[in-house]
Each structure stands twice: as C-alpha cells, then as structure tokens.
C-alpha cells in the first residue's frame, strides 16, 4: 500500500510538472518544470528497481540536457515566452484536441490489453508475457535476479559483449553530433569570411595555371596561384 | 504481493506524459519549448521500456537486460539530439533574430 501511495504521489507530480513545462509562459519556469519532470522519471525508475538508470537519468538529463536547454534559453533571450502563447487561443485548440485524442486512444488500448488487475492479458502466444505483479527478484531461473542488485557491472558486461556493435554505433553517433553542432555553431562565420571570395577568384587563375581544367577545380593543395589570383581582384 | 504496483499504472502514467509532450510540440511556438516537449515524450517512452522489462518475462536467448539497454540508448540519442537541436536553434536565431518556429519559412512554397 505504501508503494502504491508513493507511485500515485510521484506520478501526479510528474504529470503536473509535464503540464507545467508545456503550459508555462516563462521559458525559464518551463525549464525548471522540466527538471522536476526528469526527477520524477528518475523516481519512477527507482520504483521499477532500475536504480542505475535513475542515476544516469539524473546525471544526463538534469545535469546535461536541462543545463544545455537553459543555456539555449539564455542565448536566444526569449525569456518572456512566446509573444503568442496567450494571444491566439484559437490556434491551440486543434493541438489540444489532437493530444487528448492520442491520450484517449492510448488509454483505451491499455485498458483493452490489460486485465482489470493491471497485468497483460494472456493472448495464447507464450513467447512474451507480462504479469500483474512483478516477478520476484530472487526467483529461480530468472536471469534478472542477480542483475537487479548489480546493475552497473552487468550493463558494462552486456555493452562489451552482446551490444558491442550498438555501443560503437552510439559512440559514432555522439561524435558525429558533437562535430556537427560545432560545425553548425562555427560554420557560418568562416564561410562568409574565407571560402567564398576564394572560390570566386579561382576561375580568374585559370589562364595562369599550368593545367587544363585540372586547375579549375579549387583544391586546397594548390595554394601557389592564390596571391596572383587575388591581385586583379 | 497484492500491494505491488500494477503494470498498467506505469503505462497510464507514460501515456499521460506522452500526451503532455505531444501537446507541447503542437501548441508551443518557441523552438526551445518544442525541444523540451520532445524530451518529455522520449522520457515517457523510457518509462514504458523499463516497465515492460521489469514485468515481463524475457524470451530465451535475449539476455537479461534488453529494456535497460534500450532505455540507455534512448538517453544517448536524446542527448545527441539536444546538442544538435540547440546548435540548429542558435543558428536559426542568428539568422532570423527569433526563436519562433512559425517564422522559419524560407522553404515554404
């Protein structure tokens, strides 16, 4: 009974925080509501006995993502919210209708698939089943039993053995994302300053160059005709 | 054992959070607010992954940690997505002097 009370408390706080994130007009308030929402998600992970994931949630989401979003809010200087958030209430009605319809469909689907006690209905295909109550952590034959109490080393071993390829791909994706965001943040100034005049000046260097057509392709490996090309400009 | 939390409660919570995030994506016009709403939806999906991991019986040969690994990669993708999204929003803000997604209409026909 205590567990259910805690769940109801955490879930209602989480839904309130999510609605606050969505509906708050001040963007900084929205970001702080988002931090509260992430924290309730971490509490849900603890209730689901995934404490390592709760720690990861706090570190990554509250520590990195929320701070990054706050930096974005500060840099775009739109703290007072959209000037249209409260103005055009008519434009928000379709969005609210769509969201409520999706919520209704999801709840109807969950109600149709779960038994009144809250577990999944048995559909006759025993390949994957879930129960109303969670399986006990020390059940014999359940491979999750010893893992729940030692999740961090188990995740490390699984990432290095079974999910090694996915791990590498995720690392590649993170590298590409970081490089891409740096290129996005720095690309515009460099392009307007450096490359565009050189590319315009390069066809004028065609007669001077020794090649026939090969010098028309601007490459960085041939910097020699660049000063002579920039002279008539 | 009857005091345990039923599986469907987690699913209801996740769907409510998902609907809230969808509402935010649809009605907000600030780009950063839209990004926050996307984060809410990803977290709702994560709750579902962990709930099914904990309440279901894993099929043989799949390893004991599928849902947790999946949620971990969702967190990774979300972090990368926020990094790229903030970069794009700052670039658009520098160009249009606004973070309003209705004003980014260069490709409108």
Interface residues (C-beta under 8 A of the other chain):
Chain A: X1 X2 X3 X4 X7 X11 X14 X15 X18 X19 X21 X22 X27 X30 X31 X34 X37 X38 X41 X44 X45 X47 X48 X49 X50 X52 X53 X56 X57 X60 X61 X64 X65 X68 X69 X71 X72 X73 X75 X76 X78 X81 X82 X84 X85 X91 X92 X94 X95 X96 X98 X99 X100 X102 X103 X106 X107 X110 X111 X114 X117 X118 X119 X120 X127 X128 X129 X130 X131 X132 X133 X134 X135 X142 X143 X144 X147 X151 X154 X155 X158 X159 X162 X163 X166 X170 X173 X174 X177 X178 X180 X181 X182 X184 X185 X188
Chain B: X1 X2 X3 X4 X5 X6 X7 X8 X9 X10 X11 X12 X13 X15 X16 X17 X18 X19 X20 X21 X22 X23 X24 X26 X27 X28 X29 X30 X32 X33 X35 X36 X37 X39 X40 X43 X46 X47 X50 X51 X52 X53 X54 X55 X56 X57 X58 X59 X63 X64 X65 X68 X69 X71 X72 X73 X75 X76 X77 X78 X79 X80 X81 X82 X83 X84 X86 X87 X88 X89 X90 X91 X93 X94 X98 X99 X100
